[in-house]
Amino acid sequence: MRIKKQRRDNVLILTLLESRLDANNAPHFKSEIQHLVNSDIRGLVINIANLEFIDSTGLGAIVKGLKLMDRRAA
């Protein structure tokens, strides 16, 4: 999965460069988020403007990333 990463201060912006987030590429995306959340970022923005399709696995990967960020904030 191609992901563009940009940092603005302590906020990481991930732009998904694929048209699909599904069972084929969601595990890679989820793994990438888990790795990045363990760095020194304080915020995460996921830009999904390029997506034309997302299945439940892809949505689950996004939710997992948001939950990981929530745990860091607590």
N, CA, C and O atoms as a Tripos MOL2 file, in Angstrom:
@<TRIPOS>MOLECULE
protein
  296   295    74     0     0
PROTEIN
NO_CHARGES

@<TRIPOS>ATOM
      1 N           0.8470   -1.1750    0.0000 N.3       1 MET1
      2 CA          0.0000    0.0000    0.0000 C.3       1 MET1
      3 C           0.8890    1.2350    0.0000 C.2       1 MET1
      4 O           1.8430    1.3350    0.7720 O.2       1 MET1
      5 N           0.5620    2.1600   -0.8710 N.am      2 ARG2
      6 CA          1.3180    3.4150   -0.9390 C.3       2 ARG2
      7 C           0.6710    4.4370   -0.0020 C.2       2 ARG2
      8 O          -0.5280    4.7070   -0.0740 O.2       2 ARG2
      9 N           1.5020    4.9930    0.8740 N.am      3 ILE3
     10 CA          1.0350    5.9770    1.8460 C.3       3 ILE3
     11 C           2.0130    7.1460    1.8460 C.2       3 ILE3
     12 O           3.2190    6.9560    2.0040 O.2       3 ILE3
     13 N           1.4950    8.3350    1.6710 N.am      4 LYS4
     14 CA          2.3160    9.5400    1.7580 C.3       4 LYS4
     15 C           2.2710   10.0250    3.2000 C.2       4 LYS4
     16 O           1.1940   10.1720    3.7770 O.2       4 LYS4
     17 N           3.4520   10.2730    3.7850 N.am      5 LYS5
     18 CA          3.5380   10.7160    5.1720 C.3       5 LYS5
     19 C           4.0670   12.1450    5.2140 C.2       5 LYS5
     20 O           5.0810   12.4680    4.5960 O.2       5 LYS5
     21 N           3.3610   12.9870    5.9530 N.am      6 GLN6
     22 CA          3.7970   14.3640    6.1590 C.3       6 GLN6
     23 C           3.7030   14.6640    7.6440 C.2       6 GLN6
     24 O           2.7760   14.2210    8.3230 O.2       6 GLN6
     25 N           4.6670   15.4180    8.1370 N.am      7 ARG7
     26 CA          4.6350   15.8540    9.5320 C.3       7 ARG7
     27 C           4.4430   17.3460    9.5890 C.2       7 ARG7
     28 O           5.0780   18.1000    8.8510 O.2       7 ARG7
     29 N           3.5770   17.7600   10.4560 N.am      8 ARG8
     30 CA          3.3940   19.1800   10.7800 C.3       8 ARG8
     31 C           3.4370   19.2700   12.2860 C.2       8 ARG8
     32 O           2.4920   18.8880   12.9770 O.2       8 ARG8
     33 N           4.5450   19.7790   12.7820 N.am      9 ASP9
     34 CA          4.8060   19.7830   14.2220 C.3       9 ASP9
     35 C           4.7460   18.3410   14.7170 C.2       9 ASP9
     36 O           5.4870   17.4940   14.2190 O.2       9 ASP9
     37 N           3.8960   18.0500   15.6680 N.am     10 ASN10
     38 CA          3.7850   16.6850   16.1950 C.3      10 ASN10
     39 C           2.5730   15.9480   15.6400 C.2      10 ASN10
     40 O           2.1080   14.9720   16.2290 O.2      10 ASN10
     41 N           2.0640   16.4180   14.5080 N.am     11 VAL11
     42 CA          0.9180   15.7780   13.8700 C.3      11 VAL11
     43 C           1.3940   15.0720   12.6040 C.2      11 VAL11
     44 O           2.1070   15.6530   11.7860 O.2      11 VAL11
     45 N           0.9990   13.8390   12.4580 N.am     12 LEU12
     46 CA          1.3400   13.0680   11.2680 C.3      12 LEU12
     47 C           0.1210   12.9890   10.3710 C.2      12 LEU12
     48 O          -0.9710   12.6340   10.8160 O.2      12 LEU12
     49 N           0.3150   13.3220    9.1050 N.am     13 ILE13
     50 CA         -0.7620   13.2500    8.1130 C.3      13 ILE13
     51 C          -0.4330   12.0870    7.1770 C.2      13 ILE13
     52 O           0.5960   12.0870    6.5010 O.2      13 ILE13
     53 N          -1.3140   11.1140    7.1510 N.am     14 LEU14
     54 CA         -1.1650    9.9720    6.2400 C.3      14 LEU14
     55 C          -2.1620   10.1290    5.1110 C.2      14 LEU14
     56 O          -3.3680   10.1980    5.3500 O.2      14 LEU14
     57 N          -1.6720   10.1850    3.8920 N.am     15 THR15
     58 CA         -2.5370   10.2520    2.7210 C.3      15 THR15
     59 C          -2.4690    8.9050    2.0180 C.2      15 THR15
     60 O          -1.4080    8.4830    1.5570 O.2      15 THR15
     61 N          -3.6040    8.2420    1.9420 N.am     16 LEU16
     62 CA         -3.6510    6.9500    1.2640 C.3      16 LEU16
     63 C          -3.6660    7.1970   -0.2400 C.2      16 LEU16
     64 O          -4.5330    7.9110   -0.7450 O.2      16 LEU16
     65 N          -2.7220    6.6160   -0.9480 N.am     17 LEU17
     66 CA         -2.5630    6.8610   -2.3800 C.3      17 LEU17
     67 C          -3.1860    5.7680   -3.2330 C.2      17 LEU17
     68 O          -2.9960    5.7380   -4.4490 O.2      17 LEU17
     69 N          -3.9170    4.8850   -2.6070 N.am     18 GLU18
     70 CA         -4.6030    3.8010   -3.3140 C.3      18 GLU18
     71 C          -6.0840    4.1350   -3.4470 C.2      18 GLU18
     72 O          -6.5970    5.0040   -2.7420 O.2      18 GLU18
     73 N          -6.7640    3.4450   -4.3470 N.am     19 SER19
     74 CA         -8.2050    3.6640   -4.5020 C.3      19 SER19
     75 C          -9.0280    2.7230   -3.6290 C.2      19 SER19
     76 O         -10.2390    2.8930   -3.4870 O.2      19 SER19
     77 N          -8.3490    1.7150   -3.0370 N.am     20 ARG20
     78 CA         -9.0660    0.7320   -2.2130 C.3      20 ARG20
     79 C          -8.3350    0.5200   -0.8920 C.2      20 ARG20
     80 O          -7.1050    0.5220   -0.8360 O.2      20 ARG20
     81 N          -9.1110    0.3400    0.1580 N.am     21 LEU21
     82 CA         -8.5820   -0.1120    1.4410 C.3      21 LEU21
     83 C          -9.4430   -1.3080    1.8170 C.2      21 LEU21
     84 O         -10.5760   -1.1700    2.2780 O.2      21 LEU21
     85 N          -8.8680   -2.4860    1.6040 N.am     22 ASP22
     86 CA         -9.6420   -3.7130    1.7710 C.3      22 ASP22
     87 C          -8.7910   -4.8000    2.4140 C.2      22 ASP22
     88 O          -7.6870   -4.5370    2.8920 O.2      22 ASP22
     89 N          -9.3080   -6.0070    2.4200 N.am     23 ALA23
     90 CA         -8.6320   -7.1280    3.0750 C.3      23 ALA23
     91 C          -7.2380   -7.3870    2.5100 C.2      23 ALA23
     92 O          -6.4010   -7.9670    3.2020 O.2      23 ALA23
     93 N          -6.9690   -6.9770    1.2820 N.am     24 ASN24
     94 CA         -5.6570   -7.2050    0.6770 C.3      24 ASN24
     95 C          -4.5890   -6.2770    1.2330 C.2      24 ASN24
     96 O          -3.4540   -6.7070    1.4400 O.2      24 ASN24
     97 N          -4.9210   -5.0160    1.4810 N.am     25 ASN25
     98 CA         -3.8860   -4.0690    1.9010 C.3      25 ASN25
     99 C          -4.1010   -3.4880    3.3010 C.2      25 ASN25
    100 O          -3.2280   -2.7840    3.8080 O.2      25 ASN25
    101 N          -5.2310   -3.7650    3.9280 N.am     26 ALA26
    102 CA         -5.4970   -3.2440    5.2680 C.3      26 ALA26
    103 C          -4.4810   -3.7330    6.3140 C.2      26 ALA26
    104 O          -4.1080   -2.9510    7.1890 O.2      26 ALA26
    105 N          -4.0230   -4.9820    6.2610 N.am     27 PRO27
    106 CA         -3.0230   -5.4080    7.2610 C.3      27 PRO27
    107 C          -1.7400   -4.5640    7.2020 C.2      27 PRO27
    108 O          -1.1720   -4.2310    8.2410 O.2      27 PRO27
    109 N          -1.2910   -4.2260    6.0100 N.am     28 HIS28
    110 CA         -0.0980   -3.3770    5.8740 C.3      28 HIS28
    111 C          -0.3660   -1.9890    6.4550 C.2      28 HIS28
    112 O           0.4730   -1.4380    7.1680 O.2      28 HIS28
    113 N          -1.5230   -1.4330    6.1530 N.am     29 PHE29
    114 CA         -1.9030   -0.1170    6.6630 C.3      29 PHE29
    115 C          -1.9710   -0.1370    8.1880 C.2      29 PHE29
    116 O          -1.4700    0.7730    8.8480 O.2      29 PHE29
    117 N          -2.5840   -1.1650    8.7370 N.am     30 LYS30
    118 CA         -2.7210   -1.2960   10.1870 C.3      30 LYS30
    119 C          -1.3450   -1.4130   10.8520 C.2      30 LYS30
    120 O          -1.0970   -0.8010   11.8900 O.2      30 LYS30
    121 N          -0.4730   -2.1880   10.2580 N.am     31 SER31
    122 CA          0.8830   -2.3490   10.7710 C.3      31 SER31
    123 C           1.6370   -1.0200   10.7380 C.2      31 SER31
    124 O           2.3570   -0.6850   11.6780 O.2      31 SER31
    125 N           1.4710   -0.2830    9.6720 N.am     32 GLU32
    126 CA          2.1160    1.0230    9.5330 C.3      32 GLU32
    127 C           1.6340    1.9820   10.6240 C.2      32 GLU32
    128 O           2.4420    2.6880   11.2280 O.2      32 GLU32
    129 N           0.3470    2.0110   10.8720 N.am     33 ILE33
    130 CA         -0.2050    2.8860   11.9170 C.3      33 ILE33
    131 C           0.3440    2.4800   13.2860 C.2      33 ILE33
    132 O           0.7400    3.3400   14.0730 O.2      33 ILE33
    133 N           0.3700    1.1900   13.5710 N.am     34 GLN34
    134 CA          0.8770    0.7340   14.8710 C.3      34 GLN34
    135 C           2.3230    1.1750   15.0710 C.2      34 GLN34
    136 O           2.6990    1.6000   16.1630 O.2      34 GLN34
    137 N           3.1180    1.0770   14.0370 N.am     35 HIS35
    138 CA          4.5180    1.4980   14.1190 C.3      35 HIS35
    139 C           4.6240    3.0080   14.3460 C.2      35 HIS35
    140 O           5.4050    3.4580   15.1830 O.2      35 HIS35
    141 N           3.8460    3.7770   13.6080 N.am     36 LEU36
    142 CA          3.9290    5.2320   13.6860 C.3      36 LEU36
    143 C           3.3860    5.7770   14.9970 C.2      36 LEU36
    144 O           3.9030    6.7670   15.5150 O.2      36 LEU36
    145 N           2.3640    5.1520   15.5340 N.am     37 VAL37
    146 CA          1.7770    5.6180   16.7850 C.3      37 VAL37
    147 C           2.7800    5.4820   17.9270 C.2      37 VAL37
    148 O           2.7000    6.2180   18.9110 O.2      37 VAL37
    149 N           3.7100    4.5580   17.8070 N.am     38 ASN38
    150 CA          4.7310    4.3830   18.8350 C.3      38 ASN38
    151 C           5.8430    5.4200   18.7490 C.2      38 ASN38
    152 O           6.7440    5.4220   19.5880 O.2      38 ASN38
    153 N           5.8000    6.2950   17.7610 N.am     39 SER39
    154 CA          6.7920    7.3590   17.6660 C.3      39 SER39
    155 C           6.3130    8.5540   18.4940 C.2      39 SER39
    156 O           5.4110    8.4130   19.3190 O.2      39 SER39
    157 N           6.9040    9.7090   18.2830 N.am     40 ASP40
    158 CA          6.6140   10.8750   19.1320 C.3      40 ASP40
    159 C           5.4810   11.7560   18.6130 C.2      40 ASP40
    160 O           5.4030   12.9280   18.9820 O.2      40 ASP40
    161 N           4.6090   11.2250   17.7740 N.am     41 ILE41
    162 CA          3.5150   12.0530   17.2640 C.3      41 ILE41
    163 C           2.4510   12.2560   18.3350 C.2      41 ILE41
    164 O           2.2540   11.4090   19.2070 O.2      41 ILE41
    165 N           1.7720   13.3900   18.2530 N.am     42 ARG42
    166 CA          0.7000   13.7080   19.1960 C.3      42 ARG42
    167 C          -0.6720   13.7000   18.5250 C.2      42 ARG42
    168 O          -1.7010   13.6770   19.2000 O.2      42 ARG42
    169 N          -0.6790   13.7170   17.2030 N.am     43 GLY43
    170 CA         -1.9360   13.6970   16.4730 C.3      43 GLY43
    171 C          -1.7800   12.9300   15.1820 C.2      43 GLY43
    172 O          -0.6790   12.8180   14.6430 O.2      43 GLY43
    173 N          -2.8770   12.4050   14.6910 N.am     44 LEU44
    174 CA         -2.8740   11.6120   13.4700 C.3      44 LEU44
    175 C          -4.0550   12.0210   12.6120 C.2      44 LEU44
    176 O          -5.1980   12.0390   13.0670 O.2      44 LEU44
    177 N          -3.7570   12.3490   11.3560 N.am     45 VAL45
    178 CA         -4.7930   12.6640   10.3690 C.3      45 VAL45
    179 C          -4.6590   11.6310    9.2650 C.2      45 VAL45
    180 O          -3.5670   11.4110    8.7390 O.2      45 VAL45
    181 N          -5.7640   11.0020    8.9170 N.am     46 ILE46
    182 CA         -5.7650   10.0230    7.8330 C.3      46 ILE46
    183 C          -6.6010   10.5930    6.6930 C.2      46 ILE46
    184 O          -7.8210   10.7190    6.8040 O.2      46 ILE46
    185 N          -5.9380   10.9290    5.6140 N.am     47 ASN47
    186 CA         -6.5980   11.4910    4.4350 C.3      47 ASN47
    187 C          -7.0190   10.3380    3.5230 C.2      47 ASN47
    188 O          -6.1780    9.6470    2.9490 O.2      47 ASN47
    189 N          -8.3260   10.1450    3.3990 N.am     48 ILE48
    190 CA         -8.8550    9.0420    2.5900 C.3      48 ILE48
    191 C          -9.5160    9.5570    1.3050 C.2      48 ILE48
    192 O         -10.3350    8.8620    0.7030 O.2      48 ILE48
    193 N          -9.1620   10.7590    0.8950 N.am     49 ALA49
    194 CA         -9.8070   11.3770   -0.2700 C.3      49 ALA49
    195 C          -9.6520   10.5400   -1.5390 C.2      49 ALA49
    196 O         -10.5200   10.5880   -2.4100 O.2      49 ALA49
    197 N          -8.5740    9.7810   -1.6600 N.am     50 ASN50
    198 CA         -8.3390    8.9820   -2.8650 C.3      50 ASN50
    199 C          -9.0940    7.6560   -2.8800 C.2      50 ASN50
    200 O          -9.1730    6.9950   -3.9150 O.2      50 ASN50
    201 N          -9.6450    7.2710   -1.7380 N.am     51 LEU51
    202 CA        -10.3330    5.9780   -1.6720 C.3      51 LEU51
    203 C         -11.6470    6.0070   -2.4390 C.2      51 LEU51
    204 O         -12.4420    6.9400   -2.3190 O.2      51 LEU51
    205 N         -11.8500    4.9680   -3.2220 N.am     52 GLU52
    206 CA        -13.1290    4.7680   -3.9000 C.3      52 GLU52
    207 C         -13.9090    3.6270   -3.2570 C.2      52 GLU52
    208 O         -15.1240    3.5140   -3.4190 O.2      52 GLU52
    209 N         -13.1770    2.7790   -2.5200 N.am     53 PHE53
    210 CA        -13.8040    1.6150   -1.8860 C.3      53 PHE53
    211 C         -13.0940    1.3100   -0.5770 C.2      53 PHE53
    212 O         -11.8670    1.3640   -0.4910 O.2      53 PHE53
    213 N         -13.8750    0.9920    0.4270 N.am     54 ILE54
    214 CA        -13.3250    0.5340    1.7010 C.3      54 ILE54
    215 C         -14.2400   -0.5650    2.2270 C.2      54 ILE54
    216 O         -15.4610   -0.4070    2.2620 O.2      54 ILE54
    217 N         -13.6360   -1.6860    2.6380 N.am     55 ASP55
    218 CA        -14.4530   -2.7630    3.1950 C.3      55 ASP55
    219 C         -14.3190   -2.7590    4.7170 C.2      55 ASP55
    220 O         -13.6640   -1.8870    5.2890 O.2      55 ASP55
    221 N         -14.9360   -3.7270    5.3560 N.am     56 SER56
    222 CA        -14.9470   -3.7480    6.8200 C.3      56 SER56
    223 C         -13.5400   -3.9290    7.4020 C.2      56 SER56
    224 O         -13.2510   -3.4220    8.4850 O.2      56 SER56
    225 N         -12.6740   -4.6410    6.6950 N.am     57 THR57
    226 CA        -11.3060   -4.8150    7.1670 C.3      57 THR57
    227 C         -10.5590   -3.4860    7.1340 C.2      57 THR57
    228 O          -9.8150   -3.1630    8.0600 O.2      57 THR57
    229 N         -10.7560   -2.7240    6.0730 N.am     58 GLY58
    230 CA        -10.1300   -1.4040    5.9650 C.3      58 GLY58
    231 C         -10.6430   -0.4540    7.0270 C.2      58 GLY58
    232 O          -9.8690    0.2780    7.6440 O.2      58 GLY58
    233 N         -11.9380   -0.4670    7.2350 N.am     59 LEU59
    234 CA        -12.5220    0.3830    8.2630 C.3      59 LEU59
    235 C         -11.9960   -0.0170    9.6410 C.2      59 LEU59
    236 O         -11.7160    0.8390   10.4810 O.2      59 LEU59
    237 N         -11.8680   -1.3070    9.8610 N.am     60 GLY60
    238 CA        -11.3160   -1.7930   11.1290 C.3      60 GLY60
    239 C          -9.8930   -1.3170   11.3630 C.2      60 GLY60
    240 O          -9.5240   -1.0130   12.4970 O.2      60 GLY60
    241 N          -9.0900   -1.2460   10.3110 N.am     61 ALA61
    242 CA         -7.7120   -0.7600   10.4310 C.3      61 ALA61
    243 C          -7.6920    0.7120   10.8320 C.2      61 ALA61
    244 O          -6.8640    1.1200   11.6470 O.2      61 ALA61
    245 N          -8.5890    1.5040   10.2720 N.am     62 ILE62
    246 CA         -8.6790    2.9210   10.6290 C.3      62 ILE62
    247 C          -9.1130    3.0670   12.0850 C.2      62 ILE62
    248 O          -8.5320    3.8560   12.8290 O.2      62 ILE62
    249 N         -10.1170    2.3190   12.4870 N.am     63 VAL63
    250 CA        -10.6090    2.3830   13.8650 C.3      63 VAL63
    251 C          -9.5090    1.9670   14.8360 C.2      63 VAL63
    252 O          -9.3560    2.5740   15.8960 O.2      63 VAL63
    253 N          -8.7470    0.9410   14.4830 N.am     64 LYS64
    254 CA         -7.6390    0.4870   15.3330 C.3      64 LYS64
    255 C          -6.6330    1.6140   15.5370 C.2      64 LYS64
    256 O          -6.1610    1.8290   16.6530 O.2      64 LYS64
    257 N          -6.3070    2.3250   14.4760 N.am     65 GLY65
    258 CA         -5.3760    3.4520   14.5820 C.3      65 GLY65
    259 C          -5.9020    4.5350   15.5040 C.2      65 GLY65
    260 O          -5.1510    5.0880   16.3070 O.2      65 GLY65
    261 N          -7.1760    4.8390   15.3960 N.am     66 LEU66
    262 CA         -7.7750    5.8620   16.2550 C.3      66 LEU66
    263 C          -7.7880    5.4190   17.7180 C.2      66 LEU66
    264 O          -7.5640    6.2320   18.6150 O.2      66 LEU66
    265 N          -8.0480    4.1400   17.9590 N.am     67 LYS67
    266 CA         -8.0340    3.6210   19.3230 C.3      67 LYS67
    267 C          -6.6270    3.6770   19.9130 C.2      67 LYS67
    268 O          -6.4560    3.9970   21.0890 O.2      67 LYS67
    269 N          -5.6230    3.3670   19.0980 N.am     68 LEU68
    270 CA         -4.2410    3.4400   19.5690 C.3      68 LEU68
    271 C          -3.8710    4.8650   19.9550 C.2      68 LEU68
    272 O          -3.1860    5.0840   20.9540 O.2      68 LEU68
    273 N          -4.3200    5.8270   19.1680 N.am     69 MET69
    274 CA         -4.0400    7.2270   19.4960 C.3      69 MET69
    275 C          -4.7740    7.6310   20.7670 C.2      69 MET69
    276 O          -4.2330    8.3800   21.5800 O.2      69 MET69
    277 N          -5.9950    7.1480   20.9480 N.am     70 ASP70
    278 CA         -6.7610    7.4410   22.1620 C.3      70 ASP70
    279 C          -6.0410    6.9320   23.4060 C.2      70 ASP70
    280 O          -5.9940    7.6170   24.4270 O.2      70 ASP70
    281 N          -5.4860    5.7380   23.3160 N.am     71 ARG71
    282 CA         -4.7780    5.1580   24.4560 C.3      71 ARG71
    283 C          -3.5440    5.9650   24.8270 C.2      71 ARG71
    284 O          -3.1950    6.0860   26.0010 O.2      71 ARG71
    285 N          -2.8910    6.5130   23.8130 N.am     72 ARG72
    286 CA         -1.7080    7.3430   24.0890 C.3      72 ARG72
    287 C          -2.0820    8.6220   24.7870 C.2      72 ARG72
    288 O          -1.3220    9.1260   25.6140 O.2      72 ARG72
    289 N          -3.2510    9.1610   24.4650 N.am     73 ALA73
    290 CA         -3.6780   10.4360   25.0450 C.3      73 ALA73
    291 C          -4.0930   10.2860   26.5000 C.2      73 ALA73
    292 O          -4.0690   11.2580   27.2550 O.2      73 ALA73
    293 N          -4.4690    9.0870   26.8970 N.am     74 ALA74
    294 CA         -4.9650    8.8710   28.2660 C.3      74 ALA74
    295 C          -3.8520    8.8550   29.2930 C.2      74 ALA74
    296 O          -4.1130    8.6840   30.4830 O.2      74 ALA74
@<TRIPOS>BOND
     1     1     2 1
     2     2     3 1
     3     3     4 2
     4     3     5 am
     5     5     6 1
     6     6     7 1
     7     7     8 2
     8     7     9 am
     9     9    10 1
    10    10    11 1
    11    11    12 2
    12    11    13 am
    13    13    14 1
    14    14    15 1
    15    15    16 2
    16    15    17 am
    17    17    18 1
    18    18    19 1
    19    19    20 2
    20    19    21 am
    21    21    22 1
    22    22    23 1
    23    23    24 2
    24    23    25 am
    25    25    26 1
    26    26    27 1
    27    27    28 2
    28    27    29 am
    29    29    30 1
    30    30    31 1
    31    31    32 2
    32    31    33 am
    33    33    34 1
    34    34    35 1
    35    35    36 2
    36    35    37 am
    37    37    38 1
    38    38    39 1
    39    39    40 2
    40    39    41 am
    41    41    42 1
    42    42    43 1
    43    43    44 2
    44    43    45 am
    45    45    46 1
    46    46    47 1
    47    47    48 2
    48    47    49 am
    49    49    50 1
    50    50    51 1
    51    51    52 2
    52    51    53 am
    53    53    54 1
    54    54    55 1
    55    55    56 2
    56    55    57 am
    57    57    58 1
    58    58    59 1
    59    59    60 2
    60    59    61 am
    61    61    62 1
    62    62    63 1
    63    63    64 2
    64    63    65 am
    65    65    66 1
    66    66    67 1
    67    67    68 2
    68    67    69 am
    69    69    70 1
    70    70    71 1
    71    71    72 2
    72    71    73 am
    73    73    74 1
    74    74    75 1
    75    75    76 2
    76    75    77 am
    77    77    78 1
    78    78    79 1
    79    79    80 2
    80    79    81 am
    81    81    82 1
    82    82    83 1
    83    83    84 2
    84    83    85 am
    85    85    86 1
    86    86    87 1
    87    87    88 2
    88    87    89 am
    89    89    90 1
    90    90    91 1
    91    91    92 2
    92    91    93 am
    93    93    94 1
    94    94    95 1
    95    95    96 2
    96    95    97 am
    97    97    98 1
    98    98    99 1
    99    99   100 2
   100    99   101 am
   101   101   102 1
   102   102   103 1
   103   103   104 2
   104   103   105 am
   105   105   106 1
   106   106   107 1
   107   107   108 2
   108   107   109 am
   109   109   110 1
   110   110   111 1
   111   111   112 2
   112   111   113 am
   113   113   114 1
   114   114   115 1
   115   115   116 2
   116   115   117 am
   117   117   118 1
   118   118   119 1
   119   119   120 2
   120   119   121 am
   121   121   122 1
   122   122   123 1
   123   123   124 2
   124   123   125 am
   125   125   126 1
   126   126   127 1
   127   127   128 2
   128   127   129 am
   129   129   130 1
   130   130   131 1
   131   131   132 2
   132   131   133 am
   133   133   134 1
   134   134   135 1
   135   135   136 2
   136   135   137 am
   137   137   138 1
   138   138   139 1
   139   139   140 2
   140   139   141 am
   141   141   142 1
   142   142   143 1
   143   143   144 2
   144   143   145 am
   145   145   146 1
   146   146   147 1
   147   147   148 2
   148   147   149 am
   149   149   150 1
   150   150   151 1
   151   151   152 2
   152   151   153 am
   153   153   154 1
   154   154   155 1
   155   155   156 2
   156   155   157 am
   157   157   158 1
   158   158   159 1
   159   159   160 2
   160   159   161 am
   161   161   162 1
   162   162   163 1
   163   163   164 2
   164   163   165 am
   165   165   166 1
   166   166   167 1
   167   167   168 2
   168   167   169 am
   169   169   170 1
   170   170   171 1
   171   171   172 2
   172   171   173 am
   173   173   174 1
   174   174   175 1
   175   175   176 2
   176   175   177 am
   177   177   178 1
   178   178   179 1
   179   179   180 2
   180   179   181 am
   181   181   182 1
   182   182   183 1
   183   183   184 2
   184   183   185 am
   185   185   186 1
   186   186   187 1
   187   187   188 2
   188   187   189 am
   189   189   190 1
   190   190   191 1
   191   191   192 2
   192   191   193 am
   193   193   194 1
   194   194   195 1
   195   195   196 2
   196   195   197 am
   197   197   198 1
   198   198   199 1
   199   199   200 2
   200   199   201 am
   201   201   202 1
   202   202   203 1
   203   203   204 2
   204   203   205 am
   205   205   206 1
   206   206   207 1
   207   207   208 2
   208   207   209 am
   209   209   210 1
   210   210   211 1
   211   211   212 2
   212   211   213 am
   213   213   214 1
   214   214   215 1
   215   215   216 2
   216   215   217 am
   217   217   218 1
   218   218   219 1
   219   219   220 2
   220   219   221 am
   221   221   222 1
   222   222   223 1
   223   223   224 2
   224   223   225 am
   225   225   226 1
   226   226   227 1
   227   227   228 2
   228   227   229 am
   229   229   230 1
   230   230   231 1
   231   231   232 2
   232   231   233 am
   233   233   234 1
   234   234   235 1
   235   235   236 2
   236   235   237 am
   237   237   238 1
   238   238   239 1
   239   239   240 2
   240   239   241 am
   241   241   242 1
   242   242   243 1
   243   243   244 2
   244   243   245 am
   245   245   246 1
   246   246   247 1
   247   247   248 2
   248   247   249 am
   249   249   250 1
   250   250   251 1
   251   251   252 2
   252   251   253 am
   253   253   254 1
   254   254   255 1
   255   255   256 2
   256   255   257 am
   257   257   258 1
   258   258   259 1
   259   259   260 2
   260   259   261 am
   261   261   262 1
   262   262   263 1
   263   263   264 2
   264   263   265 am
   265   265   266 1
   266   266   267 1
   267   267   268 2
   268   267   269 am
   269   269   270 1
   270   270   271 1
   271   271   272 2
   272   271   273 am
   273   273   274 1
   274   274   275 1
   275   275   276 2
   276   275   277 am
   277   277   278 1
   278   278   279 1
   279   279   280 2
   280   279   281 am
   281   281   282 1
   282   282   283 1
   283   283   284 2
   284   283   285 am
   285   285   286 1
   286   286   287 1
   287   287   288 2
   288   287   289 am
   289   289   290 1
   290   290   291 1
   291   291   292 2
   292   291   293 am
   293   293   294 1
   294   294   295 1
   295   295   296 2
@<TRIPOS>SUBSTRUCTURE
     1 MET1         2 RESIDUE 1 A MET
     2 ARG2         6 RESIDUE 1 A ARG
     3 ILE3        10 RESIDUE 1 A ILE
     4 LYS4        14 RESIDUE 1 A LYS
     5 LYS5        18 RESIDUE 1 A LYS
     6 GLN6        22 RESIDUE 1 A GLN
     7 ARG7        26 RESIDUE 1 A ARG
     8 ARG8        30 RESIDUE 1 A ARG
     9 ASP9        34 RESIDUE 1 A ASP
    10 ASN10       38 RESIDUE 1 A ASN
    11 VAL11       42 RESIDUE 1 A VAL
    12 LEU12       46 RESIDUE 1 A LEU
    13 ILE13       50 RESIDUE 1 A ILE
    14 LEU14       54 RESIDUE 1 A LEU
    15 THR15       58 RESIDUE 1 A THR
    16 LEU16       62 RESIDUE 1 A LEU
    17 LEU17       66 RESIDUE 1 A LEU
    18 GLU18       70 RESIDUE 1 A GLU
    19 SER19       74 RESIDUE 1 A SER
    20 ARG20       78 RESIDUE 1 A ARG
    21 LEU21       82 RESIDUE 1 A LEU
    22 ASP22       86 RESIDUE 1 A ASP
    23 ALA23       90 RESIDUE 1 A ALA
    24 ASN24       94 RESIDUE 1 A ASN
    25 ASN25       98 RESIDUE 1 A ASN
    26 ALA26      102 RESIDUE 1 A ALA
    27 PRO27      106 RESIDUE 1 A PRO
    28 HIS28      110 RESIDUE 1 A HIS
    29 PHE29      114 RESIDUE 1 A PHE
    30 LYS30      118 RESIDUE 1 A LYS
    31 SER31      122 RESIDUE 1 A SER
    32 GLU32      126 RESIDUE 1 A GLU
    33 ILE33      130 RESIDUE 1 A ILE
    34 GLN34      134 RESIDUE 1 A GLN
    35 HIS35      138 RESIDUE 1 A HIS
    36 LEU36      142 RESIDUE 1 A LEU
    37 VAL37      146 RESIDUE 1 A VAL
    38 ASN38      150 RESIDUE 1 A ASN
    39 SER39      154 RESIDUE 1 A SER
    40 ASP40      158 RESIDUE 1 A ASP
    41 ILE41      162 RESIDUE 1 A ILE
    42 ARG42      166 RESIDUE 1 A ARG
    43 GLY43      170 RESIDUE 1 A GLY
    44 LEU44      174 RESIDUE 1 A LEU
    45 VAL45      178 RESIDUE 1 A VAL
    46 ILE46      182 RESIDUE 1 A ILE
    47 ASN47      186 RESIDUE 1 A ASN
    48 ILE48      190 RESIDUE 1 A ILE
    49 ALA49      194 RESIDUE 1 A ALA
    50 ASN50      198 RESIDUE 1 A ASN
    51 LEU51      202 RESIDUE 1 A LEU
    52 GLU52      206 RESIDUE 1 A GLU
    53 PHE53      210 RESIDUE 1 A PHE
    54 ILE54      214 RESIDUE 1 A ILE
    55 ASP55      218 RESIDUE 1 A ASP
    56 SER56      222 RESIDUE 1 A SER
    57 THR57      226 RESIDUE 1 A THR
    58 GLY58      230 RESIDUE 1 A GLY
    59 LEU59      234 RESIDUE 1 A LEU
    60 GLY60      238 RESIDUE 1 A GLY
    61 ALA61      242 RESIDUE 1 A ALA
    62 ILE62      246 RESIDUE 1 A ILE
    63 VAL63      250 RESIDUE 1 A VAL
    64 LYS64      254 RESIDUE 1 A LYS
    65 GLY65      258 RESIDUE 1 A GLY
    66 LEU66      262 RESIDUE 1 A LEU
    67 LYS67      266 RESIDUE 1 A LYS
    68 LEU68      270 RESIDUE 1 A LEU
    69 MET69      274 RESIDUE 1 A MET
    70 ASP70      278 RESIDUE 1 A ASP
    71 ARG71      282 RESIDUE 1 A ARG
    72 ARG72      286 RESIDUE 1 A ARG
    73 ALA73      290 RESIDUE 1 A ALA
    74 ALA74      294 RESIDUE 1 A ALA
